[in-house]
């Protein structure tokens, strides 16, 4: 029975190996591509079990950017060698098509999910369902006095880096120069956006704060945005 079990596990590893032994690098132009390269680390594990999904499952990342691994399966034994190749984007929806359970040590095991078009990711780093901009953002409202608001003649190109800036929905008073900003989700990390307006607002402490209006999303703290298009090397 032990020989039969070992043979079945090896066959499973071989089935996993066919499409995944070599993972092509992802183009910088791919919208959901892996971001900045992770430190290259290689680790070999014993495969305990595997699952193949008839229909790809939908998952998303939150604020963190999970490391993506390239996998090479053992040709004659149930092993999986993982090498770090980059990271997923934060706040992004992905599809998972396979999952494996590997042995970390005598007392610990871990699951990895295969993210379609990207690579293997620790399963616990992914969350079920599609990403929604409002995920994990507590609703708060802050009132400001308007110092100035400028509409840009030409939309300005900006981008986010690793962090996901909070987006605010604005309500402007009809009879006085005040603007109330209410949290309304977050932008995606490592993504290019267009800014069409800028505002200087004074808070209760009499401090002036600059905000930019991101087209199609809302108001964002100007300091959380970087000029120009996002590039993987940022």
C-alpha positions in Angstrom: 0.0 0.0 0.0 2.9 2.4 0.8 4.4 1.8 -2.7 0.9 2.4 -4.3 0.4 5.6 -2.4 3.9 6.9 -3.3 3.3 6.1 -7.0 0.0 8.0 -7.0 1.6 11.0 -5.4 4.4 10.9 -8.0 1.9 10.8 -10.8 0.1 13.8 -9.3 3.4 15.7 -9.2 4.0 14.9 -12.8 0.5 16.1 -13.8 1.2 19.4 -12.0 4.6 19.7 -13.6 3.5 19.7 -17.3 2.2 23.2 -17.6 4.1 24.7 -14.7 7.7 23.6 -14.7 8.6 26.8 -16.6 6.7 30.0 -16.0 7.3 32.7 -18.6 8.2 36.2 -17.3 5.2 38.6 -17.2 5.2 41.7 -19.4 5.3 45.0 -17.6 2.3 46.0 -19.8 0.0 43.3 -18.2 -2.4 45.1 -15.9 -2.5 42.4 -13.2 1.2 41.4 -13.7 3.5 40.7 -10.8 5.2 43.8 -9.5 8.7 44.4 -8.3 10.9 41.3 -8.2 11.0 39.5 -4.8 14.3 38.3 -3.4 15.1 35.1 -5.2 14.7 32.2 -2.7 14.5 28.6 -3.6 12.9 25.9 -1.4 12.0 22.3 -2.1 8.9 20.7 -0.4 7.3 17.2 -0.4 3.8 17.3 -1.9 1.1 15.8 0.4 -2.0 16.4 -1.8 -3.2 18.4 -4.7 -6.5 19.7 -6.1 -7.5 20.8 -9.6 -10.5 23.1 -10.1 -12.9 22.4 -13.0 -13.9 26.0 -12.7 -11.3 28.6 -11.7 -12.0 30.1 -8.3 -12.1 33.9 -7.7 -9.8 35.4 -5.1 -8.4 38.8 -4.3 -5.5 40.4 -2.5 -5.9 43.1 0.1 -3.3 45.7 1.2 -0.4 43.2 1.2 1.4 42.1 -2.0 1.9 38.3 -1.7 5.1 36.8 -3.1 4.6 34.8 -6.3 6.7 31.6 -6.8 7.8 29.7 -9.9 7.4 25.9 -9.5 9.5 23.0 -10.7 8.1 19.5 -9.9 10.3 16.5 -9.2 10.5 14.1 -12.2 10.7 10.9 -10.1 9.4 11.9 -6.7 6.6 14.0 -5.2 8.5 17.2 -4.6 7.9 20.9 -5.6 10.7 23.4 -5.8 9.5 27.0 -5.4 11.6 30.0 -6.4 10.4 33.6 -5.7 9.8 35.5 -8.9 7.9 38.7 -7.9 4.7 39.8 -6.2 1.0 40.1 -6.9 -0.6 43.5 -6.8 -2.5 44.6 -3.8 -6.2 45.2 -4.1 -6.6 43.1 -7.2 -8.8 40.2 -8.3 -7.2 36.9 -9.6 -8.3 33.4 -10.7 -7.0 30.3 -8.9 -7.0 27.0 -10.9 -5.0 24.6 -8.6 -4.0 24.1 -5.0 -1.3 21.9 -3.4 -0.6 21.0 0.2 3.1 20.6 1.0 5.1 19.5 4.0 7.1 22.2 5.7 8.5 20.1 8.5 7.5 17.1 10.7 4.7 19.1 12.3 3.7 21.7 9.8 2.2 21.8 6.3 1.2 24.7 4.0 -1.1 25.2 1.1 -0.2 27.0 -2.1 -2.6 28.2 -4.8 -1.8 28.6 -8.5 -2.9 32.1 -9.6 -3.6 31.9 -13.3 -1.1 33.7 -15.4 1.1 34.5 -12.4 2.4 31.6 -10.4 2.1 29.9 -7.0 1.1 31.9 -3.9 0.6 30.9 -0.2 -3.1 30.3 -0.1 -3.6 32.1 3.2 -2.5 35.3 1.5 -5.6 35.3 -0.8 -9.2 36.2 0.1 -12.3 34.6 -1.4 -14.3 36.6 -4.0 -13.7 39.7 -6.1 -11.8 42.7 -4.8 -14.1 45.6 -3.8 -12.6 49.1 -3.3 -14.4 49.6 0.1 -12.9 46.4 1.6 -11.4 47.0 5.0 -12.0 50.8 5.0 -13.9 52.2 8.0 -16.4 54.9 7.1 -15.3 58.3 8.6 -16.2 61.9 7.7 -14.1 65.0 8.1 -15.1 68.6 7.5 -12.6 71.0 5.9 -12.7 74.7 5.0 -12.0 75.2 1.3 -8.9 77.3 0.7 -8.9 76.8 -3.1 -10.1 74.4 -5.8 -8.4 74.2 -9.2 -9.8 72.4 -12.3 -6.9 71.2 -14.5 -7.1 72.1 -18.2 -5.4 68.8 -19.0 -5.7 65.7 -16.9 -2.5 64.9 -15.0 -1.0 61.4 -15.0 -0.1 60.0 -11.6 0.4 56.6 -10.1 0.3 54.7 -6.8 3.3 52.7 -5.4 3.1 49.8 -2.9 0.5 51.5 -0.7 -3.2 51.8 -1.5 -4.3 55.4 -0.8 -7.7 56.0 0.8 -10.3 57.5 -1.6 -12.8 60.1 -0.2 -16.2 61.1 -1.4 -16.9 64.9 -1.2 -19.9 66.9 -0.2 -19.7 70.6 -0.6 -21.9 72.9 1.5 -24.3 75.1 -0.5 -24.1 78.1 1.8 -20.5 78.2 3.1 -17.0 77.2 1.8 -16.7 73.8 3.4 -16.1 70.3 2.1 -16.9 67.1 4.0 -14.8 64.1 2.9 -16.0 60.6 3.7 -13.9 57.5 3.2 -15.0 55.6 0.2 -12.6 52.8 -0.4 -9.0 52.7 -1.6 -7.1 52.9 -4.9 -5.2 49.9 -6.2 -1.4 49.8 -5.6 1.0 50.1 -8.5 -1.6 51.5 -10.8 -1.8 54.6 -13.1 -4.6 57.1 -12.7 -5.7 60.5 -14.0 -6.1 63.6 -11.8 -8.5 66.3 -13.0 -8.8 68.7 -10.0 -6.7 69.8 -7.0 -7.9 71.3 -3.8 -6.3 72.9 -0.7 -8.4 72.4 2.4 -7.9 73.6 6.0 -8.7 71.1 8.8 -9.8 71.8 12.4 -6.2 72.3 13.4 -5.9 75.1 10.9 -3.4 73.0 8.8 -3.7 73.2 5.0 -3.9 69.8 3.3 -3.7 69.2 -0.5 -6.0 66.7 -2.2 -6.2 65.5 -5.8 -9.4 64.3 -7.6 -8.7 61.0 -9.3 -11.0 60.6 -12.3 -13.6 58.0 -11.7 -12.7 57.4 -8.1 -12.7 60.4 -5.8 -10.4 62.7 -3.7 -7.1 61.4 -2.5 -4.3 63.0 -0.4 -1.9 64.5 -2.9 1.1 63.2 -1.0 0.0 59.6 -1.6 0.3 60.0 -5.4 3.4 60.1 -7.6 3.7 61.9 -10.9 3.8 59.9 -14.1 2.8 56.4 -15.2 3.5 53.4 -13.0 6.4 51.3 -14.1 7.5 48.0 -12.5 10.9 49.4 -11.6 9.3 52.1 -9.4 
